[in-house]
Amino acid sequence: MPLKLKNKIILGAVALAVGVGGYFGITSRNEYLRTEFEKRSQPIVGTVLAESYQNTLIPNPEFNGFVSYSNETVKLESKYTLKIKTKDGRILGVSINDSRGTRSDGAVKKESLDALIDVGLRISFPSGNWKSDSWIGDHRVVRNPTETNFTPDTQMGTKRVDRITILNKK
């Protein structure tokens, strides 16, 4: 039984409404992500007041499937922290993490930053924990759970080494 013209028009109008509604829903979500990304990309600029670097030995159990061997080994883990005074007078403690990835795709160790940083240098890093990958005509915003989203109330947090920029070099 074929559809009557009236039913075809109603079905077409419903399909059009669903399509337009879906488009505007996606567009408003993309616009929200763009504005949030811009807000969280605002740089925090500050002067390094102190830096601390510490090597510690931590247990590193060897696993055979789900069971740990009885002879635990230790590994050397480094911790690198900067005390920063921002332009607006806030004092921040920023723990620096290695960047993700492998050396072949540009991973950076925090020891590299330690070699470049001295007390009195000005540095900058994005306040947020999002990064944007640009696809053809589209923005994909990715949240990085290992970084802190610094707000005006944040006093301490974590940033990856590749997100730190030295503003005045020696």
C-alpha positions in Angstrom: 0.0 0.0 0.0 1.7 3.2 -1.2 1.9 6.2 1.1 -0.4 9.1 0.3 1.0 12.5 -0.6 -0.1 13.9 2.8 1.8 11.1 4.6 4.9 11.6 2.4 4.9 15.3 3.2 4.6 14.7 7.0 7.3 12.0 6.9 9.6 14.4 4.9 9.0 17.2 7.4 9.8 14.9 10.4 13.0 13.7 8.7 14.0 17.3 7.9 13.3 18.4 11.5 15.4 15.6 12.9 18.3 16.4 10.5 18.2 20.1 11.2 17.9 19.5 15.0 20.8 17.1 14.9 23.0 19.5 12.9 22.3 22.4 15.3 23.0 20.1 18.3 26.3 19.1 16.9 27.2 22.6 15.9 26.4 24.0 19.4 28.5 21.2 21.0 31.4 22.1 18.7 31.0 25.8 19.5 31.0 25.0 23.2 34.2 22.9 22.8 35.9 25.7 20.8 35.1 28.4 23.5 36.2 26.0 26.3 39.4 25.2 24.5 40.2 28.9 23.9 39.5 29.6 27.6 41.7 26.8 28.8 44.4 27.7 26.3 45.0 31.0 28.0 48.7 31.0 29.2 49.8 31.3 32.7 53.0 33.3 32.8 55.3 33.3 35.8 58.8 33.6 37.1 60.6 30.6 38.6 61.2 31.2 42.3 62.6 27.7 43.1 63.1 24.3 41.5 63.5 21.0 43.2 64.6 17.8 41.6 64.6 14.5 43.5 65.5 10.9 42.6 63.9 8.2 44.7 64.0 4.5 44.6 60.6 2.8 44.4 59.6 -0.9 44.4 59.2 -2.3 41.0 57.8 -5.8 41.3 58.3 -8.2 38.5 55.1 -9.8 37.4 54.6 -13.2 35.9 51.1 -12.9 34.6 49.1 -11.7 37.6 51.5 -12.9 40.3 54.5 -10.9 41.6 57.8 -12.6 42.0 59.1 -12.7 45.6 62.3 -10.9 44.6 61.2 -7.3 44.0 63.5 -5.0 42.3 63.7 -1.2 42.6 63.6 1.5 39.9 64.8 5.1 40.0 62.0 7.6 39.7 62.6 11.3 39.4 60.4 14.1 40.6 60.7 17.7 39.3 58.8 20.6 40.7 58.8 24.3 40.0 57.7 27.1 42.4 56.3 29.9 40.2 55.1 33.4 40.9 52.6 34.5 38.3 52.0 38.0 36.8 49.0 38.4 39.1 51.1 37.6 42.3 49.9 34.0 42.8 52.4 31.4 44.0 52.0 28.0 42.2 53.7 24.7 42.6 53.9 22.8 39.3 55.0 19.2 39.2 56.5 18.4 35.8 55.7 15.0 34.1 57.5 13.5 31.0 55.6 13.9 27.8 53.8 10.9 26.4 54.9 8.8 23.5 58.2 7.4 22.4 61.5 9.1 21.6 60.9 8.6 17.9 57.7 10.7 17.9 59.0 13.6 20.0 58.6 12.4 23.7 60.5 14.7 26.0 61.9 13.9 29.5 61.6 16.3 32.4 65.4 16.2 32.9 65.7 18.2 29.6 63.7 21.0 31.1 65.7 20.8 34.4 68.9 21.5 32.4 67.4 24.7 30.9 65.5 26.2 33.9 67.1 28.5 36.4 65.7 30.6 39.2 64.5 33.9 37.8 63.5 32.7 34.3 60.1 33.4 33.0 58.0 30.5 31.8 54.6 30.0 30.3 52.1 27.0 30.1 48.5 26.7 29.2 46.1 26.9 32.0 43.9 24.0 30.8 44.4 20.3 30.3 43.0 20.1 26.8 44.8 20.0 23.5 43.3 20.3 20.0 44.1 18.2 17.0 43.0 19.9 13.8 41.3 17.6 11.4 40.2 18.8 8.0 37.9 21.7 8.8 37.1 20.3 12.2 38.5 20.6 15.7 38.8 17.6 18.0 39.5 18.5 21.6 41.2 15.9 23.8 41.4 16.1 27.6 44.6 15.1 29.2 43.9 13.4 32.6 47.6 13.6 33.7 47.5 17.5 33.6 45.8 19.9 35.9 43.3 22.5 34.7 44.6 25.6 36.5 41.8 27.9 37.7 42.2 31.1 39.7 41.9 29.1 42.9 44.5 26.4 41.9 47.7 26.5 44.0 49.4 23.3 42.8 49.1 21.0 39.8 50.8 19.0 37.1 51.9 19.8 33.6 53.7 17.8 30.9 57.2 19.0 30.0 56.3 19.6 26.4 53.7 22.2 27.4 56.2 24.4 29.2 57.7 27.3 27.2 60.8 29.3 28.4 60.1 32.9 27.6 63.5 34.5 28.3 66.4 32.3 27.6 70.0 32.8 28.7 
